[in-house]
Amino acid sequence: MISLTNIKKTYPGRSGGKSSGTKGSDRGGASARSSEEDRQTLAPSERWATFPTAHHSHIIRRSSEIITTAIEEIRKLSRSMTHSFDKEIGLKLSIEDLLAGIRMLSEGIRVSFDFSLPGEQLLDDKLKITIFRIVQEQLNNVLKHAAASAIHVSVREEGALLLLRITDNGQGFDTRKKREGIGINNITSRAGLFNGQAAIESSPGKGCSLSVTFRIG
């Protein structure tokens, strides 16, 4: 038989005044351990708080500026490409409006325009719309991909031919390699609707020249 006296001797903290003192001691030790654990848990945050706040602010401000600039450039590009052909004012003024938008919204890009089309009034409006869309498409390509500082657009009538040419002094590309998103397929398809021929000349670092020829006579 196990004696209750022996049990009390073995576990003295369970009876009498000693029990209260022991529990208090245990709670004090647990509280100390908890405080130490909290201190260790908060240590990384404390260390982060001591990191130079000026450095944080610079990184956040710079990242915000980069994102804002990228968004604004996309907006500018979108706005410059929203012009449409207006048959009331004709092909020349419609293209001039398009180019004026680029000059205003794309700082640092010189845009020039040469137009000589005496027989414009005799052209089918659908052909004029097609020419306008090709100009719009290629300008979009240049603004997105070429990193050009100069663009020249030329629309001229030479005998029975209408010649459209758009050149830039951008970074160019290897025409032997397939390029995604350049839009040349759209241009070729548009030209083909009126039996036009599109050709593109470019090489890395040498800019790009797009020529489209239509027979009009």
VENGIDA-V347870 format. One record per pair of residues at least 6 apart in sequence whose ideal C-beta (glycine too) atoms are under 6 Angstrom apart, sorted by the first residue. I is the first residue (numbers start at 1). GAP is how many residues later the second one is. Records with the same first field share a line. If there is no record, write none. Layout:
BEGIN
I = GAP ; GAP
END
This chain:
BEGIN
8 = 7
12 = 6
13 = 6 ; 9
76 = 29
77 = 66
80 = 21 ; 22 ; 25
81 = 59
83 = 14 ; 15 ; 18
85 = 9 ; 44 ; 47
86 = 8
87 = 38
91 = 29 ; 37
92 = 23
94 = 38
95 = 40
99 = 12 ; 14
102 = 9
103 = 8
109 = 40
110 = 40
111 = 40
112 = 40
113 = 40
114 = 40
115 = 40
116 = 40
117 = 38 ; 40
119 = 38
127 = 67
130 = 60
131 = 33
133 = 57
134 = 53 ; 56 ; 78
137 = 46 ; 49 ; 50
138 = 28 ; 72
141 = 41 ; 42
142 = 6 ; 9 ; 26
146 = 22 ; 24
147 = 23 ; 24
148 = 20 ; 21 ; 22
150 = 19
151 = 17
152 = 15
153 = 13
154 = 11
155 = 9
156 = 7
160 = 55 ; 57
161 = 52
162 = 52 ; 54
163 = 50
164 = 48
165 = 46
166 = 44
167 = 42
168 = 39 ; 40
169 = 38
170 = 37
172 = 30 ; 31 ; 32 ; 33 ; 34 ; 35 ; 36
173 = 29
175 = 27
187 = 11
188 = 10
191 = 7 ; 21
194 = 20
196 = 16 ; 18
197 = 16
198 = 14
199 = 12
200 = 10
201 = 8
202 = 6
END
